[in-house]
């Protein structure tokens, strides 16, 4: 009884979500002509091709029974896709992978097709068996997109497709649908394919479901994680999605892509009424994203991409931070330095896990109020040493003099570090410096250095990186 009640609540929420989007977004933002283009694959291809947006090559179109009967099916290649022009939910689509010695075409499910079988499928499509509104339809035969190498180990037979929800020229949500054995090589969640949410900002998968709602972490039967899969050509896909939305005036809709192993992304479908599975795959709702993007003024495709990444990206990063309790930072980060003179400076720093200790240019330290300390240390005119041992000996002798009271060290100089370079070994002062990285305060024992000819005046070493995870792809 309780299970039935939960199911009923979920269903009512699903209906509410569809109605809200239909009332507030689909109707006002998608004009009748835009929906007409999206509902017709042939018409979509015409508009997209005109705008130089890549689409699969058309092999043949059947508009009636006569076209079917007069066509020489022997001229078809070994591999192709046959589909309805106005199909819904993947119905009527058959992916043909090869032709055997008996001259039968082999489908994704292993089913073998004769010419008679293909004619029967084509006629069913023309009769409207698979069309969106059960109306008569056209048959579209296209080249088969070959699976990109990045997905070979994840997808069963068919190529995964990537869906981008675009609203107001902004990509607001995305996921990849991965064919499985259960879905018979088709990227269709209704048939049992996998849907994995994609972080808009970096083009990597996050959460995943199989079928329409069951959460999943790994590819069934394989020890392959569904989180962190990198989508190739990501920025190009986002750009094509926005351009497709603009050329068709589909202001709220889904643009679907396949990625060919040789030619990259191609647009395969537009959808003026995207479903709700994408929310489950992303573990997040669409409505708040739609509301956030609704009143923004988007002047260009580049701006739309930036807004999508800034507003709706970072889900993997947030999850990692929650699990680890550490911040995710890139290899170049803005660092705020707090001087002993009260001055604050924000400068770009290089994150270097190969360096043991943080290093700052002398001129930065002088600006932060350490001029006396730098001047004091340099007054000893330490030479360039030929060996580590000779540098260590001088440093230890200085420690003994400080300990005996013969000399007094500057208050802000804690010790000395022996630094090796191409020219020999040198002594550099270690100075206490306060800095803030991604909102976290760090009290560093940093070395002063002379880095005049290098791009970055600050190198953050691993001693100051214990509260962070380094992601080289993060910008």
Rosetta blueprint (number, residue, H / E / L):
1 X L
2 X H
3 X H
4 X H
5 X H
6 X H
7 X H
8 X H
9 X H
10 X H
11 X H
12 X H
13 X H
14 X H
15 X H
16 X H
17 X H
18 X H
19 X H
20 X H
21 X H
22 X H
23 X H
24 X H
25 X H
26 X H
27 X H
28 X H
29 X H
30 X E
31 X L
32 X H
33 X H
34 X H
35 X H
36 X H
37 X H
38 X H
39 X L
40 X L
41 X H
42 X H
43 X H
44 X H
45 X H
46 X H
47 X H
48 X H
49 X H
50 X H
51 X L
52 X L
53 X L
54 X L
55 X E
56 X L
57 X L
58 X E
59 X E
60 X E
61 X E
62 X E
63 X L
64 X L
65 X H
66 X H
67 X H
68 X H
69 X H
70 X H
71 X L
72 X L
73 X H
74 X H
75 X H
76 X L
77 X L
78 X L
79 X L
80 X E
81 X E
82 X E
83 X E
84 X E
85 X L
86 X L
87 X E
88 X L
89 X L
90 X L
91 X L
92 X L
93 X L
94 X E
95 X E
96 X E
97 X E
98 X E
99 X E
100 X L
101 X L
102 X L
103 X L
104 X L
105 X E
106 X E
107 X E
108 X L
109 X L
110 X L
111 X L
112 X E
113 X E
114 X L
115 X H
116 X H
117 X H
118 X H
119 X H
120 X H
121 X H
122 X H
123 X H
124 X H
125 X H
126 X H
127 X L
128 X L
129 X L
130 X L
131 X E
132 X L
133 X L
134 X L
135 X L
136 X L
137 X L
138 X L
139 X E
140 X E
141 X E
142 X E
143 X L
144 X L
145 X L
146 X L
147 X E
148 X L
149 X H
150 X H
151 X H
152 X L
153 X L
154 X L
155 X L
156 X L
157 X L
158 X L
159 X L
160 X L
161 X E
162 X E
163 X E
164 X E
165 X E
166 X E
167 X E
168 X L
169 X L
170 X E
171 X E
172 X E
173 X E
174 X E
175 X E
176 X E
177 X E
178 X E
179 X L
180 X L
181 X L
182 X L
183 X L
184 X L
185 X L
186 X L
187 X L
188 X L
189 X H
190 X H
191 X H
192 X L
193 X L
194 X E
195 X E
196 X E
197 X E
198 X E
199 X E
200 X L
201 X L
202 X L
203 X L
204 X E
205 X E
206 X E
207 X E
208 X E
209 X E
210 X E
211 X L
212 X L
213 X L
214 X E
215 X E
216 X L
217 X L
218 X E
219 X L
220 X L
221 X L
222 X L
223 X L
224 X L
225 X E
226 X L
227 X L
228 X L
229 X L
230 X E
231 X L
232 X L
233 X L
234 X H
235 X H
236 X H
237 X H
238 X H
239 X H
240 X H
241 X H
242 X H
243 X H
244 X H
245 X H
246 X H
247 X H
248 X H
249 X L
250 X E
251 X L
252 X E
253 X E
254 X E
255 X E
256 X E
257 X E
258 X E
259 X E
260 X E
261 X L
262 X L
263 X L
264 X E
265 X E
266 X E
267 X E
268 X E
269 X E
270 X E
271 X E
272 X L
273 X L
274 X L
275 X L
276 X L
277 X H
278 X H
279 X H
280 X H
281 X H
282 X H
283 X L
284 X L
285 X L
286 X L
287 X H
288 X H
289 X H
290 X H
291 X H
292 X H
293 X H
294 X H
295 X L
296 X L
297 X L
298 X L
299 X L
300 X L
301 X H
302 X H
303 X H
304 X H
305 X H
306 X H
307 X H
308 X H
309 X H
310 X H
311 X H
312 X H
313 X L
314 X L
315 X H
316 X H
317 X H
318 X H
319 X H
320 X H
321 X H
322 X H
323 X H
324 X H
325 X L
326 X L
327 X E
328 X E
329 X E
330 X L
331 X L
332 X E
333 X E
334 X E
335 X E
336 X E
337 X E
338 X E
339 X L
340 X L
341 X L
342 X L
343 X L
344 X E
345 X E
346 X E
347 X E
348 X E
349 X E
350 X E
351 X E
352 X L
353 X L
354 X L
355 X L
356 X L
357 X L
358 X L
359 X E
360 X E
361 X E
362 X H
363 X H
364 X H
365 X H
366 X H
367 X H
368 X H
369 X H
370 X H
371 X H
372 X H
373 X H
374 X H
375 X H
376 X H
377 X H
378 X H
379 X L
380 X L
381 X L
382 X L
383 X L
384 X L
385 X E
386 X L
387 X L
388 X H
389 X H
390 X H
391 X H
392 X H
393 X H
394 X H
395 X H
396 X H
397 X H
398 X H
399 X H
400 X H
401 X H
402 X H
403 X H
404 X H
405 X L
406 X L
407 X L
408 X L
409 X L
410 X L
411 X L
412 X L
413 X E
414 X E
415 X E
416 X E
417 X E
418 X E
419 X E
420 X E
421 X E
422 X L
423 X L
424 X E
425 X E
426 X E
427 X E
428 X E
429 X E
430 X E
431 X E
432 X E
433 X E
434 X E
435 X E
436 X E
437 X E
438 X L
439 X L
440 X E
441 X E
442 X E
443 X E
444 X E
445 X E
446 X E
447 X E
448 X E
449 X E
450 X L
451 X L
452 X L
453 X L
454 X L
455 X L
456 X L
457 X L
458 X E
459 X E
460 X E
461 X L
462 X H
463 X H
464 X H
465 X L
466 X L
467 X L
468 X E
469 X E
470 X E
471 X L
472 X L
473 X L
474 X L
475 X L
